[in-house]
């Protein structure tokens, strides 16, 4: 029987390993002219707290992670999205650094887990203990028990994120529609998750309060 804690660093939304060369430093200025953030606000909210569950909350996310996603959308080689690709097409590196710093400086709103007690219990089990039978690792090993992640290691904050968005990203990793995870860590993990486990852990994450 596999121990989920022995499966190295295969956790939710990981886009880079500890010390990986793919980690993008962020030297942005959160107080710089934020006129470009007005465009982002249409989907993600002026303060980065999206009200639409298909669009992720950006507020409070680690700046290096946000910057990496913007760069990945711009290159469109490992993470492709027509809307985002169009939005970042004219952004300079400095623009992206400043946007990442701005949204990282905002306070994320508290989310709410929805579903039956059985669903939330399953999500909690996967998040904190993984699934030893199928080799799914515990999410908290990289993202922490409260879902705050680890900026230096490249592990994003998950707490309070919309369950709809989290679920969609896990399924994108599973299908390899999204491939900007270092060493295929997220794709490997997502392939071991069932639809039921994805929905459950996504709901549990939505209710985490850092």
N, C-alpha and C positions, 0 to 999 in steps of 0.2 A: 504494500500500500504506500502510495507516495505521500510525502510530507510537504504541504504547500509552502512551508517556510524555507524549504531547501531548494525550491525553484528560484533561481536568482533573478531578482529584479524584473519580474514580468507583471507590471501593474498597470492600472487604468490610466489611459491618456499619456503614457510615457513617450516622450519624443526624443529623449537623449539619455544615455547612460551616465553614471557618475564619472565625471571627468572626460566625457566623450568630446571628440573634436567637433561634433555637430552643434555643441552649445554655443549660442550667439550672445556675446556680452551686450548689455544695454547701457548706453551712456546718455540717454535722453534727458530732456529737461521738461519736467511736468508742468512748469510754469511758462513754457514757451507759447507763442501764438497758437491757439488751438482752433483756428478757423476750420482746419481740415477735419476736426473731430465732429463738426456739424453733420457731415455726410454720414459718419458712423452712427450718429444718434438716431437716424431714421430707423435702423434695425436694432441697435444695441442700447438705445437710451442715452440721453445726454451725459449721464454719470456712469454709463457702462452697465446699468442694470436693466437688461432687456425685459420687456413685459410679455414678449411673445416666446413661448417655450421652444420653438424651433431655432431661435437665435440665441447664442450663448451669452451669459453674463460675462463681461470683461472686467468689471470693477474688482479690484483687489487681486487680480491675477498677477503672477510674477512677471515683471517687465521683460526679462530675457526670454521667457516662454512666449509672450505675446509678440515680441519682435521676431522670433523664429517663425511663428505661424504666418506673419505678414510676409516675410521673405519667401517662405515656402509657397504661399499663394501666388506671389509675384512670379516665381520661377515655374510654377505649375507642373513640376516634374514628379513630385511625390504627394502633393495635396492639391487637388484641382477643384475649383468651384467657380463657375462662370461669373457669378455676381461679385465675389470677392476679387477675382482676378481683374475685373474691370475697375474696381474701386482702388486697388493698389497700383495699377499700371503706371500712374504718373507720380507716385510718391517717391521722394528721394530717400536715401538711407537715413538722413537726418529727420525727415518727416516721420518715418516709421519709428525711429528711436524716441522721438518726442511723444508720439501717440501712445506707444507702449508705456512710457513713463507716466503719462497723464492717466490712463485708465488703471494702471497699477496703483496709483495714489488715491483712487476713489474707494469708497466703502461699499462692499458687497451687501445687498439686502439678504435677510434671512429667508431661506427656502422652507418648503413644507413637503414632507413625504406623504404620498397618497397610496391607498391600497389597504387590503385587509391586514390583520395582525400577522397572518401567515406569510404574506408577501414581504412585509417589513422584516420579519424574523429571518427569512431566507436571505434577504439582502444584507442584513447585519452579519449573518454567518459567513457569507462570501467575502464581505469587506474585511472582517476581522480575522477570519480563519481559513478562507479559501475553500476548496473542495478537494480533500485528500484522495478521493476515489478517482478523480479525473485529472489531477495534477494542477488544478487552478490555484495560483498563489493568493495569499491574502493581500488585498489592496493596501491595507494599512502599512505594510512593510516599506513601501516607498512614499505613500501619500500621507502617512501618519494616522493615528487613531481619530483625529478630528478632521482629517481631510485637507490640511493646510499645505501639503506638499513640501518640496524642498527646492528652493530656487537655485542654490549652488549646484545641486545634482541634476537639475533640469526636470524635476517632477512637479507638475502643475498642481495648483490648488483645485480641489474638486468640491469642497463643502458648499452646499446651497445652490449648486448648478441645476438648471432645469433638467428634470428626468428625461424629458423628450429628447433633448439635445444629447445628453450623455448616452442614452440608448442608441441613438442614431450613429454616434461616433464609434461605439463599440461594434456595431454591425458593419460600419464602413471598414474598420480594421479587419474584421472577420472576413469580409469579402475581398479585401485588399484594394478597395476603392481608395482608401487612404493608406499611404505607405510612408509617412514621414516619421516613423518610429525607429529609433536607433536599434540596429541589430535585430529587427523584426520582433522586438519584444512584445509590443501590443498586439500585433497580428498573431503571434504564437498563443498569447493568453486568450484572445477573443475567440480563436478557433475552438478552444476547450469549453467555452461558455454556451449554455443552452439559451434559447430565447427567454425562457422563464427566469433563468438566473440573471440575464442582462436586464430585464425589466425590474426585477427585485432589487438588484444592487443599485440601479439607477435611481429608484425611488428612495432607497436608504440614503444615498449620497445627497439627494436633494434636501433631506431633513437634517443633515449634519450641520452643527453650529460651531464654527471655530472659536 
